Amino acid sequence: MLSDYQEIVNACIKKLVKLRTTSLKSLHDAIYVELKRKYSYQISFYVTAYRVAIGAVKAWKKRGGEVPEVKSLFVKVSPLAYKFDGETIRISVKPRKLVHLKLLFGSYQRKFVDAWKRGELKIGEIIINEQYVLIPFKWVVNLLEPKGAIALDINEENITALATDGGSSVIDTSEIKRKGYVQHTLKRESESK
C-alpha cells in the first residue's frame, strides 16, 4: 500500500507538470480512470494523493529546480476511509478489503486519545509510514465565546503582549535583528570580493 501510494503521488506530479496546472479537478479528470484501473483503491486514497502532489508541484513552482519526486514511503488517509476506536485503526483500502492496525501508545499520546474519547478533540487525515501512524488531533475551539483578548506589539527589538486579564509578556528579539545584520554584512562583503 505504501509503495503504491508513492507511485500514485509521483504519477500525479508528472501529470500536473504535463498539464501545467495545480487544479484538483483537472488532475482527477486526467488521471483517475488510469489509476483506478491499475490500483483499484478507494477514491479517497486518490484524492489525498492528488493533494500531496498538488502541494509538491506548488512548492516546486515557487522554488524551481528539478521536478519533485516523492521518495519516502507513506500514505495519507482521509477520515472517510478509516475508523479509529482509540486502540486500533480500520482502513478501508479497496472494495471489501480492510487493513487493521493495532496501535501502541506512550503515556503522552494516551492523554490525547483519552481527550478524543471524551469528545474534546477531533482527528484529521492520518499519515502512515513504515514505522509510525501519525494521528493529528485537533482541539475544538469555540471562537464565539472568547475568555479574553491579547494585544501584540511586534517591532525589531521585542514582541510585547498585553492581555485583558492584566497579564503581560515581553520577548526580546534584538539578538535576531543583530544576527540578521551580521549575516547581511557578511553576504555583502563576500559578494564584493
N, C-alpha and C positions, 0 to 999 in steps of 0.2 A: 504494500500500500504506500509506503514512504517513497520508494523509488518510482512508482507510477506517478505519484503526486509531483515529484521533481520533474519528471518528463512532461507532465501536463503543463506545469508552470512554464517550463522552458519553451514548449511548443507555442504557448500563448504569447510569450515575449517575442518570439520570432514573427508570429502572425501580426502582432501590434506594430512592430517595426516595419514589416512589409506593407501594412495598410496605412502607415503613418497616422495613427490615431491612438487615443487613450480612452476611447468610448467603450464602456462595458457592453452596450447593446450591439455595437458594430463587431466587437470581438466575438460575442456569443453567436451572432448570425453567421459569422465566417468560419467558426471552428467547432461548434457544439456537435454537429452530426458526425464529424470525423472522430472527435474524442469519444462520443457515446458508442460508436461502432467498435473502436479499438479497446476501450477500457470498461464500459458498461457500469460505471459508478452512478450513485445517486446524483441528481443535478446540483445539489448544494455543494458537493465536492468541486465541481467545475466553477461554480460562482466564487467560492473562496480563492480558487486558483487564479481566476480572472483578476480578482482584486489584488492579489500578491503581484501578479505580472504587471498590472497597470501601475502599481506603486513603484516597481523596479524600473519601468520604462520612463515614468515621470522623473524619477531621480536621475536617470541616465541622461535625459534631455537637458537637465539643469547643469550637470557637471561634465558631460561629454565623455570621451574615451571610447573604449570598446563596448559593443552591445552586451548588456548584462546577461549573466547566466547563473541560475541557482545551482550551487554546488552542494549545499548541506541537505541532508535528508530530514524532512519534516512534513507534517500535514496540518493544515489549519481546518478545524472542524466547526461548522456552523451550528448554532444552538438548535436548528431544525433537524440536525442529523444525529444528535446524541441525547441520552437520558442519563443524568447524574443523580445518584441516590445518597451521596455522602461517603460511600465506601467504594463503589465501582462506577465505571462509565460504560454504557452500552452504546455502541456506534452503529448506525445503520449505514453499511458500506455499499451494498448492492441490493437489488431486489431480493428479499427473503434471505439476506446474508448479514449477520450481525457480528461485531467484534466486541468482546467483553474484556475490560481491563480492570483488574483489582488494584486499587491504589494504596500506597503506603505513605503515611503522613508522619511528620515530626510534630512536636507539641506546638510549635509556632503556626504551622499550617492548620493544625486541628482547630485553633481558635477561629479561623476564617470559615472552615467547614461548619463548625457549630453555629456561628453567626448566620451563615446561609440557611441552615436548618431552621433557625428561629425566624427567618424571613427578613433579616436585616440587610442582606446582601443579595445581589443578582450575579449571574455568571454570563460572560460574553463568549466569544469564539475561543475554544481551547486550541492549544498547539501541542502536537505530539511529535517528539523527535526520537532519536534512537535510545535515549536514556530517561527522558522525563516526559511527564504530562504537565503542561503549564496551564493552570486554570486562572483566568483573570476574574477576580471578584470585584464587583462594583458596588460602592455604597449608594444607597438610595438617599438622596438629599432633598429635603423639602425647601425649595427656594422661595416659596411664598410666605414663610414664617421665619424670617431671619431673627437670630437671637441678638444680633448686634452688627456693627459695621466697623471696617478698618479703613483709614485713610493712609495712603502711601505717598511719600515724597522721595522720588528717585533722582539722584544727581551724581556727579562724578566722584564725589568724596564719600557719600554714605547713602543708605536707604533708611528712612525714618518711618516707623509705623505707629499710628495712634489709633486706639480702639475706643469705642463708645463707652466701654465699661471703665475707662480711665487708664487702662494699661498702655504701655508704650515700649518701643524697642528701637534701637539704632544699630545698624550693621555697617561697620567701617569698610568701605570699598576703595579706599585711597591706594592700597597696595596693588589692586587690579589696574588702576589708572597708571601707577608708576611702572608696572611691568609692561603694560601696553606701550608706553612712551619709550621704554628701553628697547623693546622689540622693533618699534618703528625706526628708531635711531640706528640700530644695528643693520636693519634691512637697507635703509637709505645709504649707509656707509658701504655696505657690500656691493650695492648696485653701482656706486660711483667709482669703484675700483676697476 
